Amino acid sequence: MDLTVTNGSGEPVDPVLERFHLLVNAPALFNALTTALELDLFTALSGRPASFDELLGTTGLPPHSLRVLLHAVCSTGLLVRRDGRYENSGVAEELLTGDGPDSWRDILIGWREVYYPAFARLTEALEAGTNTALSAFPGHEATLYRRLAHRPELEAVFHRAMTAFTLRSVDALVDSGQFLTTRRLLDVGGGDGATSARLVARHPALVSTVFDIPTVSRLARRTTAPDLGDRVTVHPGDLFTDSFPEGHDTVLFSHVLEIFSGEQIVTLLAKAYDVLPSGGRVLVYGYNVSDDETEGWYSARLSLYLNALASGQGMAYPACDYERWLRQAGYGQVRTLKGLPYEHGLHIGVKP
């Protein structure tokens, strides 16, 4: 089957040119998508096409405004118009109609409210070599994660987005086979405990300690820990200045180390090494840019966000970097499971 894209004259279209046209229009279309999500447009169309007049009642928009919005969302292919009625595409039906803890609605609205405004200052941040977009947030702390404590409502939006995307990507970690012999897990930078909750639900013999900064630990105590009894406990602390809790046979860094520089990553891996027993393992799960650092949309977005806003450093490092840092921190039997969903990898090291 020939899938070559052609123009109106039947001539092949350069796929890079097609991507260029998408990119230059993407910011506006992304915001049309989040608006449609806020108006519950995809949910209203779930399993039932609707006319323009019906959608007027559903959204409450003025007719011209609805016309503009529907055009924008239809142009992405997420909505389809047939015989004067609108319906979800298959992708929209699958990804955009749910309201569970892994909702793409929470992910995309979190990115809109926190991530994407910072990209307007990307040139400034890269030239300065630090996260200059952080100045839009109150406080004097050096990272977004700590400054969000001054804006609790936005912090909640941010962590809903983080949790939802974690749940979208974490099953590859949970199903990796690396937790079959784990009994006591230390989940460093474990946020609101969503990863630990998924792990203990899948592995009945496993208990986990979530180690994160105090404001995030309070969130975990309110949301995740109460439902899991003593199988998930919360231990607040600073990753760099406080000692890691002892008594664990596995240390997990999930979506954490990419925030930091290579030197800081080695420091954290060494701290994990110090509290592990002989034969204990460290697991690093997160985004990996391709080995030649030329591919990966999600990895590119994350790396730009980290440097413009979150920490002013770090990136979605290639697997070879993590393997080198694991060996530098003293681990043996270092290996990587590659090709996991959403450009993820799982890096494994064992303390001799």
Order of alpha helices (4+ residues) and beta strands (2+ residues): alpha-alpha-beta-alpha-alpha-beta-beta-alpha-alpha-alpha-alpha-alpha-alpha-beta-alpha-beta-alpha-beta-beta-alpha-beta-alpha-alpha-beta-beta
